Amino acid sequence: MITAETVNSPDLVFQQYCKEVFGVNRGIYNTIDEWFFQAGAVSVLERRQIIVNFSFRTCLNRIRGKRQLC
């Protein structure tokens, strides 16, 4: 579960969280962030929560498919 402190942290800290937890590097993080922004998620806090949910679901799908774990 992500904490409010993590969601409200500086961009670099949040990006590092995504890398540690989900294995998402900065380039991929920026691409995902930009995609959700273009899709209408203008609020940074909203996008960060969406990114975490998206990454979590992606990890679950990998685990269920017996592919690489996150």
N, C-alpha and C positions, 0 to 999 in steps of 0.2 A: 504494500500500500504506500502510495506517495504521500509525503507530508506537505502541509502548507508551506513550511520553510523551504522545501525543495522547489516547489512550484514558483515561489516568490524570490528565489535566489537569482544572482546575476546570470546572464546567458551562458558564460563560460562554465560556471558551476553546474548549471542544469545540463548542458551538453556533456560534461564529464560524467554526470549521473547516468545519462542515457548510454554512454559508452561502457561504463562499468556494469550496468544492469542488463542491457540489451545487446551490447556489442555494436552499437550504431556509432560510426565515426562521425567527425564533424561535417564532412561533405554530405554524407547521407542525411544527417540531422538537418542541415540547412535546406536540402532538397525537400524533405518531408515538411519542414516548417513552411517553406515557400508555397508548396502545393496546398496545404490547408489554408494558408492566408488567401491564396487566389480563389479557393473554394468558398470563401466567405467568413472564415474564422478570423476576424480582425483582432480580437482581444488576445494579447500575449498569454494571459493566464488560461483562457479557454483553449488556445492552440496547444499549450504545454500539456494540459490534461488530455486532450485528444491524441497527442503524440504518444503519451504514456499508454493510453488505452489501445491505440493502434499497435504499438510495439509489443505490448503484453499479448494481444491476440495473435500477432505474428509468431511469437515464441511458442504459444500453445499449439498453433498449427504445426510448427516444426516438430514439437515433441510428439504430437499425435501421429504425425507422418513418419515418426522414428528417424527423423533427420537430425542434423546438428542441434544440440541444445543451446539455449541462450545462457 
